[in-house]
Amino acid sequence: MAQGGVLPDGGKGLTFGDEDGIINTDWQGEPTKRDVKLSDEAKSYDEQLQKKSDYITGKSGAFREDDVRWLSAKNGVEYACLTIGDESVLIRGDSGSTSISDEFFDRLVKNGGTFDYHTHPYDGDIIPSQSDMALMGKLSGLTGQETSKIISTDGLYSTYTEYGIVETGTVTREIDDDYAEFLSMLFS
């Protein structure tokens, strides 16, 4: 079960995205918001992550990219996922940014953690902002991490560095054993 909390309001945590709500210029306007069917895990995350800076923790790898992108589509906000040791942290942002608190950033650097991915709440928006790339430049110097992912609400992703995009693709949908069995019966 994930545990959660709230990051200090107005803290000077490292922020990516633009604080004034200016997203990549091609993506201004209303973020994607749609009625989506969430997995049971994603429903649980959604109940715990109600406002900007709320966070939950779980075992490493606990927060699947596909679940988190659906949360972003439902709520029209960014989410960021970090891995620190054997723990994953999922943080809720707003429509234009997510803040990583000083505490989490310090733990990430000290423990060789990773900034795994973050979502953009717009269909097709996998373009890193200047702030996204600046964060990767800082992490590269401090931890050696050179790449991270941006995932859009429609399941596209980009892998990027401090210099820009190095790869694009589509998020793989993970299926549980019951659904796999159903598909096996359906197509056998």
Salt bridges, closest charged atoms under 4 A:
GLU19 OE2 - LYS52 NZ 3.95
GLU41 OE1 - ARG64 NH2 3.92
ASP46 OD2 - LYS74 NZ 2.88
ASP54 OD1 - LYS51 NZ 3.43
GLU65 OE2 - LYS149 NZ 3.23
ASP66 OD1 - ARG69 NE 3.07
ASP67 OD2 - ARG64 NH2 3.03
GLU87 OE1 - ARG107 NH2 2.65
ASP94 OD2 - LYS52 NZ 3.18
GLU103 OE2 - ARG107 NH1 3.91
ASP123 OD1 - ARG34 NH2 3.24
ASP125 OD2 - HIS120 ND1 3.20
ASP132 OD1 - HIS118 NE2 3.32
ASP132 OD2 - HIS120 NE2 3.40
GLU174 OE1 - ARG64 NE 3.99
